[in-house]
């Protein structure tokens, strides 16, 4: 494994391919502004309210107003307010995150850049109106740095990713095993320091608000697009309520608890399986994609933008296993666009297309199985 810092500079032989992929990405980005993709259910006005409260009114997040996201998300909320033309600036900021993600992915696996390049048309219009490209960029950059032997940088980026949105916590046990293999466990302190730099000041200034934000991520009811809810809407007639910023199924605490248990069990199994097997580069990449997929597939909340987290990770998996996994991810993304955003309220109000929602969720379960199981044939993956 090379530890040369030169890998963090784009090599001349890869430059034409990366430039071409970047052009394709911008073309795909432009396409999702047109036609039926123009229909949006957007979170940008909420982000703008956060930015306005901070920049123009001097309010402190968590203390003076509620913020639904961890503090590491603040830069992408504040910057468009400083520049002006909030929605357009936010869109360009996310496009820059996508281009940076493409460049980072190229450092790990060149072929993966093409999937990232076309991902805007697979994800749809929500790629323009959610900030999830930001934590996804930080997470895959952390993975790339760790693979390159830059452990302190990798952990610092992972700490920033956790501070931006909590889901990269699932990567921490894998990253620790990787750094331990290299005798670099002290690098964990860099990640802890970066995360603390984001959380501690707001914990001092607005401890109650910060706690509500963090705990609220785990205290949500069964969201209507989750695996358990999709079964209930396909084969039954549950009652829908709006709360916690989403549409949820009332009185289904048992199903939500079952999904939480399934998430915990699958993550423990994946972490343990990685540590017990050879800690190799290929397994690190594959298990990283698997743990993130597990948090999505079995989560009691499954918002459409969560699939963005997988876009830079799944195509990094090599071989026939990787090809099948990437195909399943693409199918899950396309299936999501069947109802979101244009027919989302038809699903909420009358459970139309509930079977499609269930098919999408089952595609994610199949993706997890392909990534996690120690298959040899027919996928040709020989490691456990």
C-alpha positions in Angstrom: 0.0 0.0 0.0 1.5 3.3 -1.1 1.9 6.1 1.4 3.1 8.6 -1.1 1.4 12.0 -1.0 1.6 12.1 -4.8 -1.6 10.0 -5.0 -3.4 13.1 -3.7 -2.4 14.9 -6.9 -4.2 14.0 -10.1 -1.9 12.0 -12.3 -1.4 13.2 -15.9 -2.6 9.8 -17.3 -5.9 10.1 -15.4 -6.5 13.8 -16.2 -8.4 13.3 -19.5 -10.7 10.7 -18.1 -11.5 12.8 -15.0 -12.1 15.9 -17.1 -14.4 13.9 -19.4 -16.2 12.5 -16.4 -16.6 16.0 -14.9 -18.1 17.2 -18.1 -20.5 14.3 -18.1 -21.4 15.1 -14.5 -22.2 18.7 -15.3 -24.3 17.6 -18.3 -26.2 15.3 -16.0 -26.5 18.0 -13.4 -28.0 20.3 -16.0 -30.5 17.7 -17.2 -32.1 17.4 -13.8 -33.1 21.1 -14.1 -35.3 20.2 -17.1 -38.5 18.4 -18.0 -40.2 16.3 -15.4 -37.1 16.5 -13.1 -38.1 20.2 -12.4 -40.7 19.0 -10.0 -39.3 19.3 -6.5 -40.0 18.7 -2.8 -37.2 20.9 -1.5 -35.4 21.5 1.8 -33.6 24.5 0.5 -36.0 27.1 2.1 -35.3 25.5 5.5 -31.6 25.7 4.9 -32.0 29.4 4.0 -33.9 30.1 7.2 -30.9 28.6 9.1 -28.4 30.7 7.1 -30.5 33.9 7.5 -30.9 33.4 11.3 -27.1 33.1 11.7 -25.8 35.6 9.2 -28.3 38.4 9.4 -29.7 38.0 12.9 -26.7 36.8 14.8 -28.6 33.8 16.3 -26.7 30.8 17.7 -27.9 27.4 16.5 -29.3 25.1 19.1 -29.5 27.9 21.6 -31.6 30.5 19.8 -33.3 28.3 17.3 -33.7 24.6 16.6 -31.5 23.0 14.0 -32.4 19.6 12.6 -28.9 18.7 11.7 -25.5 18.3 13.4 -23.2 21.4 13.4 -20.9 20.1 10.7 -23.7 20.9 8.2 -23.6 24.6 9.0 -21.0 25.6 6.3 -23.3 24.6 3.4 -26.2 26.4 5.0 -24.3 29.6 5.7 -22.2 30.0 2.6 -25.1 30.6 0.2 -26.5 33.2 2.5 -23.1 35.1 2.4 -22.9 34.9 -1.4 -26.5 35.7 -2.3 -29.1 34.1 -4.6 -29.5 31.3 -2.0 -31.1 28.5 -4.1 -28.8 28.9 -7.1 -25.7 29.2 -4.9 -26.7 26.2 -2.9 -27.1 24.2 -6.1 -23.7 25.2 -7.4 -22.2 24.4 -4.0 -23.6 20.9 -4.2 -22.4 20.6 -7.8 -18.9 21.4 -6.6 -19.2 18.7 -3.9 -20.2 16.3 -6.6 -17.2 17.2 -8.7 -14.9 16.9 -5.8 -16.4 13.5 -5.0 -15.7 12.4 -8.5 -12.1 13.4 -8.2 -11.7 11.6 -4.8 -13.4 8.4 -6.2 -10.9 8.4 -9.1 -8.1 8.0 -6.6 -9.6 4.8 -5.3 -11.0 3.3 -8.5 -10.9 5.0 -11.9 -13.9 3.1 -13.4 -16.1 4.3 -10.5 -16.0 7.9 -11.7 -18.4 7.1 -14.5 -21.2 6.0 -12.2 -20.6 9.2 -10.1 -20.7 11.2 -13.3 -24.2 10.0 -14.3 -25.5 9.9 -10.7 -27.5 13.2 -10.9 -29.9 11.7 -13.5 -30.2 8.5 -11.4 -30.8 10.4 -8.1 -33.1 13.0 -9.7 -34.1 16.5 -8.6 -33.5 15.9 -4.9 -29.7 16.0 -5.6 -30.3 19.7 -6.1 -32.2 20.3 -3.0 -30.5 18.3 -0.2 -27.1 18.7 1.3 -26.2 15.0 1.5 -23.5 15.3 -1.1 -21.5 17.2 1.6 -21.3 14.4 4.2 -21.0 11.8 1.3 -17.9 13.7 0.0 -16.3 13.9 3.4 -16.9 10.2 4.1 -15.5 8.9 0.8 -12.5 11.4 1.1 -11.9 9.9 4.6 -12.0 6.4 3.1 -9.6 7.4 0.2 -7.1 9.0 2.7 -7.1 5.9 4.9 -6.6 3.6 1.9 -3.6 5.8 0.9 -2.0 5.5 4.3 -2.8 9.0 5.4 -4.4 8.0 8.7 -4.5 11.4 10.5 -6.1 13.0 7.4 -8.5 10.2 7.0 -9.6 10.3 10.6 -9.9 14.1 10.5 -12.2 13.9 7.5 -14.2 11.1 9.1 -14.7 13.3 12.2 -15.9 16.1 9.9 -18.3 13.7 8.2 -19.8 12.5 11.5 -20.2 16.2 12.5 -22.0 16.9 9.2 -24.5 14.0 9.4 -24.2 11.2 11.9 -24.4 8.2 9.6 -20.6 8.0 9.0 -20.4 6.7 12.6 -21.0 3.3 11.0 -17.6 3.5 9.3 -15.7 4.1 12.6 -15.1 0.5 13.7 -13.9 -0.4 10.2 -11.6 2.6 10.1 -10.2 1.7 13.5 -9.4 -1.9 12.4 -7.7 -0.5 9.3 -5.6 2.0 11.3 -4.8 -0.7 13.9 -3.5 -3.0 11.1 -1.1 -0.2 10.1 -0.1 0.5 13.7 -1.6 4.0 13.5 -4.3 3.9 16.1 -3.2 7.2 17.5 -4.7 8.8 14.3 -8.1 8.3 15.9 -7.4 11.3 18.0 -7.5 13.5 14.9 -11.0 12.4 14.2 -12.1 12.9 17.8 -10.5 16.4 17.8 -12.3 17.5 14.6 -15.6 16.1 15.8 -15.2 17.8 19.2 -14.3 21.1 17.5 -17.8 21.0 16.0 -19.8 19.6 18.8 -18.3 21.0 22.0 -18.8 24.7 21.4 -22.5 24.2 20.6 -22.7 21.8 23.5 -21.6 24.6 25.8 -23.8 27.3 24.2 -26.9 25.3 23.5 -26.7 21.9 25.2 -30.4 21.2 25.3 -30.9 22.1 21.6 -27.9 20.0 20.5 -29.0 17.0 22.5 -32.5 17.3 21.0 -31.0 17.3 17.5 -28.7 14.3 18.1 -31.2 12.2 20.1 -34.0 13.2 17.7 -32.2 11.3 14.9 -32.8 8.0 16.8 -36.2 8.9 18.4 -38.2 9.2 15.2 -41.3 7.1 14.4 -41.6 4.7 11.5 -41.2 6.8 8.3 -43.5 5.9 5.4 -40.8 4.9 2.9 -38.9 2.6 5.3 -38.9 -1.2 4.7 -41.3 -1.9 7.5 -43.7 0.9 6.4 -43.6 -0.2 2.8 -44.8 -3.7 3.8 -47.6 -2.2 5.8 -48.7 0.2 3.0 -48.5 -2.5 0.4 -50.5 -5.1 2.3 -52.6 -3.1 4.8 -54.1 0.3 5.5 -52.0 2.0 8.3 -52.7 5.5 9.6 -50.3 8.3 8.4 -49.3 11.2 10.5 -46.9 14.1 9.9 -44.2 14.7 12.5 -40.5 15.1 12.9 -40.4 16.7 9.5 -41.7 13.6 7.6 -44.7 11.5 7.0 -44.9 8.5 9.4 -47.1 5.5 10.3 -48.9 5.9 13.7 -48.9 3.2 16.2 -46.2 1.1 14.6 -43.6 1.3 17.4 -43.1 -2.5 17.3 -42.1 -2.4 13.6 -39.8 0.5 14.2 -38.2 -1.3 17.1 -37.7 -4.4 15.0 -36.0 -2.4 12.3 -33.7 -0.8 14.9 -32.8 -4.2 16.1 -32.1 -5.4 12.6 -29.9 -2.4 12.0 -27.9 -3.0 15.2 -27.5 -6.7 14.5 -26.5 -6.3 10.9 -23.9 -3.6 11.8 -22.4 -5.8 14.6 -22.2 -8.7 12.2 -20.5 -6.6 9.5 -18.0 -5.0 12.0 -17.2 -8.4 13.5 -17.0 -10.1 10.1 -14.5 -7.5 8.8 -12.3 -7.7 11.9 -12.2 -11.5 11.8 -11.2 -11.7 8.2 -8.2 -10.3 6.4 -8.1 -6.5 6.7 -7.4 -5.9 3.1 -8.0 -2.9 0.8 -10.8 -4.6 -1.1 -12.6 -5.8 2.0 -12.3 -2.4 3.6 -14.0 -0.8 0.6 -16.7 -3.5 0.4 -17.5 -3.5 4.1 -17.6 0.3 4.1 -20.3 0.3 1.4 -22.1 -2.6 3.3 -22.4 -0.8 6.7 -23.7 2.3 5.1 -26.2 0.2 3.1 -27.3 -1.5 6.3 -28.1 1.7 8.1 -30.3 2.7 5.1 -32.0 -0.5 4.3 -33.0 -1.4 7.8 -33.4 2.2 9.2 -36.8 3.2 10.5 -36.4 6.3 8.5 -35.5 6.0 4.8 -35.7 9.4 3.2 -34.9 9.3 -0.6 -31.8 11.4 -0.2 -30.2 8.7 1.9 -29.3 6.8 -1.2 -26.9 9.6 -2.1 -24.6 8.3 0.6 -24.1 5.1 -1.4 -23.3 6.8 -4.7 -19.5 7.2 -4.1 -19.1 4.0 -2.2 -20.8 1.1 -4.0 -19.0 1.6 -7.4 -15.7 1.3 -5.6 -16.3 -2.4 -5.1 -14.5 -4.4 -7.8 -15.3 -7.5 -9.8 -18.6 -9.0 -10.7 -19.8 -8.5 -7.2 -19.2 -4.8 -7.6 -21.0 -4.7 -11.0 -24.1 -6.4 -9.5 -24.0 -4.1 -6.5 -23.8 -1.0 -8.7 -26.7 -2.3 -10.8 -28.8 -2.8 -7.7 -28.0 0.7 -6.5 -28.9 2.2 -9.9 -32.2 0.3 -9.9 -33.0 1.5 -6.3 -32.3 5.1 -7.4 -34.5 4.8 -10.5 -37.3 3.1 -8.6 -37.3 6.0 -6.1 -37.9 8.5 -8.9 -41.1 6.6 -9.9 -42.8 8.2 -6.9 -40.5 10.9 -5.6 -41.1 13.7 -5.9 -43.9 13.8 -8.5 -46.1 11.2 -6.9 -45.0 11.3 -3.4 -48.3 12.7 -2.0 -50.2 10.1 -4.0 -48.3 7.5 -2.1 -48.8 9.2 1.3 -52.5 9.9 0.8 -53.7 6.7 -0.9 -50.7 4.3 -0.9 -50.5 4.4 -4.7 -47.3 2.8 -5.9 -46.7 1.2 -2.5 -45.4 -1.9 -4.3 -42.8 0.2 -6.0 -41.7 1.6 -2.7 -41.4 -1.9 -1.4 -39.5 -3.1 -4.5 -37.0 -0.2 -3.9 -36.5 -1.2 -0.3 -36.0 -4.8 -1.2 -33.5 -3.8 -3.8 -31.5 -2.2 -1.0 -31.7 -5.4 1.1 -30.5 -7.3 -2.0 -27.7 -4.8 -2.4 -26.7 -5.4 1.2 -26.7 -9.2 0.7 -24.5 -8.8 -2.4 -22.0 -6.6 -0.5 -21.9 -8.6 2.7 -22.3 -12.3 2.0 -19.1 -14.3 1.4 -20.1 -15.3 -2.1 -17.7 -17.1 -4.4 -19.9 -18.1 -7.4 -21.3 -16.7 -9.6 -19.9 -13.3 -8.5 -16.4 -14.5 -8.4 -15.5 -12.8 -5.1 -13.1 -15.0 -3.2 -12.7 -13.2 0.1 -15.0 -13.7 3.1 
